[in-house]
Amino acid sequence: MNYKFKTKPYGHQLTALEKSWQKKVYALFMEMGTGKTKV
C-alpha cells in the first residue's frame, strides 16, 4: 500500500486499512471512537 497520510494513523487504524485495502467488500466491526473514519 502506497498512500501519503495527512496525519499519521494509529497502529490499529493502519492494521485495519492494510487488511481491507485490496478487498472489494469489507466490514469494520470496531467500537465507537476508535477512528473508523480514518480507515
PDBQT receptor file of N, H, CA, C and O in Angstrom, charges set to zero:
ATOM      1  N   MET A   1       0.847  -1.166   0.000  1.00  0.00    +0.000 N 
ATOM      2  CA  MET A   1       0.000   0.000   0.000  1.00  0.00    +0.000 C 
ATOM      3  C   MET A   1       0.896   1.234   0.000  1.00  0.00    +0.000 C 
ATOM      4  O   MET A   1       1.772   1.379   0.853  1.00  0.00    +0.000 OA
ATOM      5  N   ASN A   2       0.668   2.110  -0.955  1.00  0.00    +0.000 N 
ATOM      6  H   ASN A   2      -0.043   1.992  -1.647  1.00  0.00    +0.000 HD
ATOM      7  CA  ASN A   2       1.456   3.331  -1.057  1.00  0.00    +0.000 C 
ATOM      8  C   ASN A   2       0.496   4.515  -0.990  1.00  0.00    +0.000 C 
ATOM      9  O   ASN A   2      -0.094   4.902  -1.999  1.00  0.00    +0.000 OA
ATOM     10  N   TYR A   3       0.344   5.080   0.187  1.00  0.00    +0.000 N 
ATOM     11  H   TYR A   3       0.823   4.766   1.007  1.00  0.00    +0.000 HD
ATOM     12  CA  TYR A   3      -0.586   6.179   0.391  1.00  0.00    +0.000 C 
ATOM     13  C   TYR A   3       0.048   7.184   1.343  1.00  0.00    +0.000 C 
ATOM     14  O   TYR A   3       0.616   6.799   2.365  1.00  0.00    +0.000 OA
ATOM     15  N   LYS A   4      -0.043   8.464   1.015  1.00  0.00    +0.000 N 
ATOM     16  H   LYS A   4      -0.504   8.777   0.185  1.00  0.00    +0.000 HD
ATOM     17  CA  LYS A   4       0.514   9.509   1.876  1.00  0.00    +0.000 C 
ATOM     18  C   LYS A   4      -0.607  10.068   2.763  1.00  0.00    +0.000 C 
ATOM     19  O   LYS A   4      -1.563  10.664   2.265  1.00  0.00    +0.000 OA
ATOM     20  N   PHE A   5      -0.479   9.871   4.063  1.00  0.00    +0.000 N 
ATOM     21  H   PHE A   5       0.298   9.387   4.467  1.00  0.00    +0.000 HD
ATOM     22  CA  PHE A   5      -1.475  10.338   5.022  1.00  0.00    +0.000 C 
ATOM     23  C   PHE A   5      -1.235  11.800   5.371  1.00  0.00    +0.000 C 
ATOM     24  O   PHE A   5      -0.090  12.251   5.415  1.00  0.00    +0.000 OA
ATOM     25  N   LYS A   6      -2.316  12.544   5.619  1.00  0.00    +0.000 N 
ATOM     26  H   LYS A   6      -3.246  12.178   5.584  1.00  0.00    +0.000 HD
ATOM     27  CA  LYS A   6      -2.192  13.923   6.090  1.00  0.00    +0.000 C 
ATOM     28  C   LYS A   6      -1.785  13.920   7.559  1.00  0.00    +0.000 C 
ATOM     29  O   LYS A   6      -0.965  14.731   7.990  1.00  0.00    +0.000 OA
ATOM     30  N   THR A   7      -2.369  12.993   8.324  1.00  0.00    +0.000 N 
ATOM     31  H   THR A   7      -3.035  12.334   7.975  1.00  0.00    +0.000 HD
ATOM     32  CA  THR A   7      -1.984  12.783   9.720  1.00  0.00    +0.000 C 
ATOM     33  C   THR A   7      -1.680  11.302   9.893  1.00  0.00    +0.000 C 
ATOM     34  O   THR A   7      -2.333  10.456   9.283  1.00  0.00    +0.000 OA
ATOM     35  N   LYS A   8      -0.708  10.994  10.708  1.00  0.00    +0.000 N 
ATOM     36  H   LYS A   8      -0.178  11.681  11.203  1.00  0.00    +0.000 HD
ATOM     37  CA  LYS A   8      -0.289   9.607  10.896  1.00  0.00    +0.000 C 
ATOM     38  C   LYS A   8      -1.374   8.808  11.622  1.00  0.00    +0.000 C 
ATOM     39  O   LYS A   8      -1.833   9.221  12.687  1.00  0.00    +0.000 OA
ATOM     40  N   PRO A   9      -1.793   7.660  11.055  1.00  0.00    +0.000 N 
ATOM     41  CA  PRO A   9      -2.818   6.846  11.718  1.00  0.00    +0.000 C 
ATOM     42  C   PRO A   9      -2.240   6.069  12.897  1.00  0.00    +0.000 C 
ATOM     43  O   PRO A   9      -1.041   5.796  12.953  1.00  0.00    +0.000 OA
ATOM     44  N   TYR A  10      -3.114   5.721  13.834  1.00  0.00    +0.000 N 
ATOM     45  H   TYR A  10      -4.088   5.943  13.789  1.00  0.00    +0.000 HD
ATOM     46  CA  TYR A  10      -2.715   4.862  14.942  1.00  0.00    +0.000 C 
ATOM     47  C   TYR A  10      -2.485   3.453  14.413  1.00  0.00    +0.000 C 
ATOM     48  O   TYR A  10      -2.916   3.133  13.305  1.00  0.00    +0.000 OA
ATOM     49  N   GLY A  11      -1.825   2.622  15.173  1.00  0.00    +0.000 N 
ATOM     50  H   GLY A  11      -1.475   2.881  16.073  1.00  0.00    +0.000 HD
ATOM     51  CA  GLY A  11      -1.494   1.267  14.756  1.00  0.00    +0.000 C 
ATOM     52  C   GLY A  11      -2.695   0.433  14.364  1.00  0.00    +0.000 C 
ATOM     53  O   GLY A  11      -2.669  -0.258  13.345  1.00  0.00    +0.000 OA
ATOM     54  N   HIS A  12      -3.765   0.493  15.177  1.00  0.00    +0.000 N 
ATOM     55  H   HIS A  12      -3.786   1.055  16.005  1.00  0.00    +0.000 HD
ATOM     56  CA  HIS A  12      -4.958  -0.308  14.872  1.00  0.00    +0.000 C 
ATOM     57  C   HIS A  12      -5.659   0.186  13.606  1.00  0.00    +0.000 C 
ATOM     58  O   HIS A  12      -6.274  -0.609  12.895  1.00  0.00    +0.000 OA
ATOM     59  N   GLN A  13      -5.577   1.483  13.315  1.00  0.00    +0.000 N 
ATOM     60  H   GLN A  13      -5.077   2.129  13.892  1.00  0.00    +0.000 HD
ATOM     61  CA  GLN A  13      -6.167   2.018  12.092  1.00  0.00    +0.000 C 
ATOM     62  C   GLN A  13      -5.383   1.551  10.875  1.00  0.00    +0.000 C 
ATOM     63  O   GLN A  13      -5.972   1.187   9.857  1.00  0.00    +0.000 OA
ATOM     64  N   LEU A  14      -4.078   1.561  10.971  1.00  0.00    +0.000 N 
ATOM     65  H   LEU A  14      -3.599   1.857  11.798  1.00  0.00    +0.000 HD
ATOM     66  CA  LEU A  14      -3.225   1.120   9.874  1.00  0.00    +0.000 C 
ATOM     67  C   LEU A  14      -3.410  -0.371   9.603  1.00  0.00    +0.000 C 
ATOM     68  O   LEU A  14      -3.446  -0.795   8.448  1.00  0.00    +0.000 OA
ATOM     69  N   THR A  15      -3.527  -1.163  10.660  1.00  0.00    +0.000 N 
ATOM     70  H   THR A  15      -3.498  -0.819  11.599  1.00  0.00    +0.000 HD
ATOM     71  CA  THR A  15      -3.761  -2.602  10.505  1.00  0.00    +0.000 C 
ATOM     72  C   THR A  15      -5.079  -2.854   9.779  1.00  0.00    +0.000 C 
ATOM     73  O   THR A  15      -5.129  -3.663   8.853  1.00  0.00    +0.000 OA
ATOM     74  N   ALA A  16      -6.143  -2.171  10.187  1.00  0.00    +0.000 N 
ATOM     75  H   ALA A  16      -6.103  -1.513  10.940  1.00  0.00    +0.000 HD
ATOM     76  CA  ALA A  16      -7.455  -2.332   9.548  1.00  0.00    +0.000 C 
ATOM     77  C   ALA A  16      -7.402  -1.904   8.089  1.00  0.00    +0.000 C 
ATOM     78  O   ALA A  16      -7.987  -2.560   7.228  1.00  0.00    +0.000 OA
ATOM     79  N   LEU A  17      -6.712  -0.820   7.810  1.00  0.00    +0.000 N 
ATOM     80  H   LEU A  17      -6.237  -0.287   8.510  1.00  0.00    +0.000 HD
ATOM     81  CA  LEU A  17      -6.595  -0.331   6.434  1.00  0.00    +0.000 C 
ATOM     82  C   LEU A  17      -5.816  -1.308   5.561  1.00  0.00    +0.000 C 
ATOM     83  O   LEU A  17      -6.204  -1.564   4.421  1.00  0.00    +0.000 OA
ATOM     84  N   GLU A  18      -4.729  -1.851   6.083  1.00  0.00    +0.000 N 
ATOM     85  H   GLU A  18      -4.414  -1.642   7.009  1.00  0.00    +0.000 HD
ATOM     86  CA  GLU A  18      -3.922  -2.808   5.316  1.00  0.00    +0.000 C 
ATOM     87  C   GLU A  18      -4.708  -4.079   5.000  1.00  0.00    +0.000 C 
ATOM     88  O   GLU A  18      -4.572  -4.638   3.912  1.00  0.00    +0.000 OA
ATOM     89  N   LYS A  19      -5.532  -4.538   5.950  1.00  0.00    +0.000 N 
ATOM     90  H   LYS A  19      -5.642  -4.085   6.834  1.00  0.00    +0.000 HD
ATOM     91  CA  LYS A  19      -6.327  -5.755   5.733  1.00  0.00    +0.000 C 
ATOM     92  C   LYS A  19      -7.452  -5.531   4.727  1.00  0.00    +0.000 C 
ATOM     93  O   LYS A  19      -7.834  -6.455   4.008  1.00  0.00    +0.000 OA
ATOM     94  N   SER A  20      -7.984  -4.314   4.671  1.00  0.00    +0.000 N 
ATOM     95  H   SER A  20      -7.674  -3.564   5.255  1.00  0.00    +0.000 HD
ATOM     96  CA  SER A  20      -9.142  -4.045   3.815  1.00  0.00    +0.000 C 
ATOM     97  C   SER A  20      -8.784  -3.401   2.476  1.00  0.00    +0.000 C 
ATOM     98  O   SER A  20      -9.644  -3.305   1.600  1.00  0.00    +0.000 OA
ATOM     99  N   TRP A  21      -7.560  -2.966   2.298  1.00  0.00    +0.000 N 
ATOM    100  H   TRP A  21      -6.862  -3.044   3.010  1.00  0.00    +0.000 HD
ATOM    101  CA  TRP A  21      -7.140  -2.163   1.138  1.00  0.00    +0.000 C 
ATOM    102  C   TRP A  21      -7.485  -2.796  -0.206  1.00  0.00    +0.000 C 
ATOM    103  O   TRP A  21      -8.040  -2.109  -1.063  1.00  0.00    +0.000 OA
ATOM    104  N   GLN A  22      -7.184  -4.060  -0.425  1.00  0.00    +0.000 N 
ATOM    105  H   GLN A  22      -6.733  -4.618   0.271  1.00  0.00    +0.000 HD
ATOM    106  CA  GLN A  22      -7.400  -4.725  -1.712  1.00  0.00    +0.000 C 
ATOM    107  C   GLN A  22      -8.747  -5.445  -1.817  1.00  0.00    +0.000 C 
ATOM    108  O   GLN A  22      -9.052  -6.040  -2.851  1.00  0.00    +0.000 OA
ATOM    109  N   LYS A  23      -9.546  -5.395  -0.761  1.00  0.00    +0.000 N 
ATOM    110  H   LYS A  23      -9.299  -4.912   0.079  1.00  0.00    +0.000 HD
ATOM    111  CA  LYS A  23     -10.823  -6.115  -0.742  1.00  0.00    +0.000 C 
ATOM    112  C   LYS A  23     -11.906  -5.330  -1.475  1.00  0.00    +0.000 C 
ATOM    113  O   LYS A  23     -11.954  -4.102  -1.409  1.00  0.00    +0.000 OA
ATOM    114  N   LYS A  24     -12.774  -6.060  -2.175  1.00  0.00    +0.000 N 
ATOM    115  H   LYS A  24     -12.735  -7.058  -2.229  1.00  0.00    +0.000 HD
ATOM    116  CA  LYS A  24     -13.901  -5.429  -2.850  1.00  0.00    +0.000 C 
ATOM    117  C   LYS A  24     -14.969  -5.034  -1.825  1.00  0.00    +0.000 C 
ATOM    118  O   LYS A  24     -15.587  -3.975  -1.933  1.00  0.00    +0.000 OA
ATOM    119  N   VAL A  25     -15.173  -5.894  -0.839  1.00  0.00    +0.000 N 
ATOM    120  H   VAL A  25     -14.670  -6.754  -0.750  1.00  0.00    +0.000 HD
ATOM    121  CA  VAL A  25     -16.140  -5.650   0.236  1.00  0.00    +0.000 C 
ATOM    122  C   VAL A  25     -15.465  -5.974   1.559  1.00  0.00    +0.000 C 
ATOM    123  O   VAL A  25     -14.790  -6.998   1.673  1.00  0.00    +0.000 OA
ATOM    124  N   TYR A  26     -15.636  -5.114   2.566  1.00  0.00    +0.000 N 
ATOM    125  H   TYR A  26     -16.184  -4.283   2.474  1.00  0.00    +0.000 HD
ATOM    126  CA  TYR A  26     -15.005  -5.333   3.865  1.00  0.00    +0.000 C 
ATOM    127  C   TYR A  26     -15.801  -4.570   4.921  1.00  0.00    +0.000 C 
ATOM    128  O   TYR A  26     -16.206  -3.432   4.682  1.00  0.00    +0.000 OA
ATOM    129  N   ALA A  27     -16.028  -5.172   6.073  1.00  0.00    +0.000 N 
ATOM    130  H   ALA A  27     -15.698  -6.096   6.267  1.00  0.00    +0.000 HD
ATOM    131  CA  ALA A  27     -16.757  -4.523   7.163  1.00  0.00    +0.000 C 
ATOM    132  C   ALA A  27     -15.815  -4.274   8.332  1.00  0.00    +0.000 C 
ATOM    133  O   ALA A  27     -14.964  -5.104   8.653  1.00  0.00    +0.000 OA
ATOM    134  N   LEU A  28     -15.979  -3.128   8.957  1.00  0.00    +0.000 N 
ATOM    135  H   LEU A  28     -16.670  -2.453   8.697  1.00  0.00    +0.000 HD
ATOM    136  CA  LEU A  28     -15.192  -2.779  10.141  1.00  0.00    +0.000 C 
ATOM    137  C   LEU A  28     -16.105  -2.844  11.363  1.00  0.00    +0.000 C 
ATOM    138  O   LEU A  28     -16.935  -1.960  11.570  1.00  0.00    +0.000 OA
ATOM    139  N   PHE A  29     -15.950  -3.887  12.168  1.00  0.00    +0.000 N 
ATOM    140  H   PHE A  29     -15.275  -4.606  12.000  1.00  0.00    +0.000 HD
ATOM    141  CA  PHE A  29     -16.717  -4.025  13.397  1.00  0.00    +0.000 C 
ATOM    142  C   PHE A  29     -15.837  -3.546  14.546  1.00  0.00    +0.000 C 
ATOM    143  O   PHE A  29     -15.263  -4.341  15.290  1.00  0.00    +0.000 OA
ATOM    144  N   MET A  30     -15.750  -2.232  14.667  1.00  0.00    +0.000 N 
ATOM    145  H   MET A  30     -16.217  -1.586  14.063  1.00  0.00    +0.000 HD
ATOM    146  CA  MET A  30     -14.899  -1.609  15.678  1.00  0.00    +0.000 C 
ATOM    147  C   MET A  30     -15.776  -0.778  16.609  1.00  0.00    +0.000 C 
ATOM    148  O   MET A  30     -16.848  -0.314  16.219  1.00  0.00    +0.000 OA
ATOM    149  N   GLU A  31     -15.314  -0.598  17.829  1.00  0.00    +0.000 N 
ATOM    150  H   GLU A  31     -14.443  -0.974  18.145  1.00  0.00    +0.000 HD
ATOM    151  CA  GLU A  31     -16.050   0.177  18.825  1.00  0.00    +0.000 C 
ATOM    152  C   GLU A  31     -16.155   1.646  18.409  1.00  0.00    +0.000 C 
ATOM    153  O   GLU A  31     -15.355   2.140  17.615  1.00  0.00    +0.000 OA
ATOM    154  N   MET A  32     -17.150   2.325  18.956  1.00  0.00    +0.000 N 
ATOM    155  H   MET A  32     -17.801   1.924  19.601  1.00  0.00    +0.000 HD
ATOM    156  CA  MET A  32     -17.323   3.742  18.728  1.00  0.00    +0.000 C 
ATOM    157  C   MET A  32     -16.107   4.494  19.288  1.00  0.00    +0.000 C 
ATOM    158  O   MET A  32     -15.636   4.198  20.387  1.00  0.00    +0.000 OA
ATOM    159  N   GLY A  33     -15.615   5.452  18.531  1.00  0.00    +0.000 N 
ATOM    160  H   GLY A  33     -15.997   5.692  17.639  1.00  0.00    +0.000 HD
ATOM    161  CA  GLY A  33     -14.492   6.260  18.977  1.00  0.00    +0.000 C 
ATOM    162  C   GLY A  33     -13.125   5.687  18.664  1.00  0.00    +0.000 C 
ATOM    163  O   GLY A  33     -12.119   6.183  19.170  1.00  0.00    +0.000 OA
ATOM    164  N   THR A  34     -13.068   4.640  17.831  1.00  0.00    +0.000 N 
ATOM    165  H   THR A  34     -13.885   4.237  17.420  1.00  0.00    +0.000 HD
ATOM    166  CA  THR A  34     -11.776   4.020  17.515  1.00  0.00    +0.000 C 
ATOM    167  C   THR A  34     -11.171   4.528  16.211  1.00  0.00    +0.000 C 
ATOM    168  O   THR A  34     -10.098   4.074  15.813  1.00  0.00    +0.000 OA
ATOM    169  N   GLY A  35     -11.839   5.457  15.544  1.00  0.00    +0.000 N 
ATOM    170  H   GLY A  35     -12.710   5.825  15.867  1.00  0.00    +0.000 HD
ATOM    171  CA  GLY A  35     -11.261   6.061  14.350  1.00  0.00    +0.000 C 
ATOM    172  C   GLY A  35     -11.554   5.332  13.055  1.00  0.00    +0.000 C 
ATOM    173  O   GLY A  35     -10.681   5.227  12.194  1.00  0.00    +0.000 OA
ATOM    174  N   LYS A  36     -12.769   4.826  12.903  1.00  0.00    +0.000 N 
ATOM    175  H   LYS A  36     -13.478   4.911  13.603  1.00  0.00    +0.000 HD
ATOM    176  CA  LYS A  36     -13.137   4.108  11.675  1.00  0.00    +0.000 C 
ATOM    177  C   LYS A  36     -13.132   5.036  10.469  1.00  0.00    +0.000 C 
ATOM    178  O   LYS A  36     -12.835   4.594   9.359  1.00  0.00    +0.000 OA
ATOM    179  N   THR A  37     -13.451   6.309  10.660  1.00  0.00    +0.000 N 
ATOM    180  H   THR A  37     -13.692   6.668  11.562  1.00  0.00    +0.000 HD
ATOM    181  CA  THR A  37     -13.488   7.261   9.555  1.00  0.00    +0.000 C 
ATOM    182  C   THR A  37     -12.133   7.345   8.878  1.00  0.00    +0.000 C 
ATOM    183  O   THR A  37     -12.061   7.450   7.653  1.00  0.00    +0.000 OA
ATOM    184  N   LYS A  38     -11.082   7.302   9.634  1.00  0.00    +0.000 N 
ATOM    185  H   LYS A  38     -11.140   7.217  10.629  1.00  0.00    +0.000 HD
ATOM    186  CA  LYS A  38      -9.729   7.364   9.090  1.00  0.00    +0.000 C 
ATOM    187  C   LYS A  38      -9.419   6.145   8.236  1.00  0.00    +0.000 C 
ATOM    188  O   LYS A  38      -8.674   6.236   7.260  1.00  0.00    +0.000 OA
ATOM    189  N   VAL A  39      -9.989   5.009   8.603  1.00  0.00    +0.000 N 
ATOM    190  H   VAL A  39     -10.594   4.935   9.395  1.00  0.00    +0.000 HD
ATOM    191  CA  VAL A  39      -9.755   3.776   7.853  1.00  0.00    +0.000 C 
ATOM    192  C   VAL A  39     -10.614   3.819   6.616  1.00  0.00    +0.000 C 
ATOM    193  O   VAL A  39     -10.592   2.883   5.817  1.00  0.00    +0.000 OA
TER     194      VAL A  39
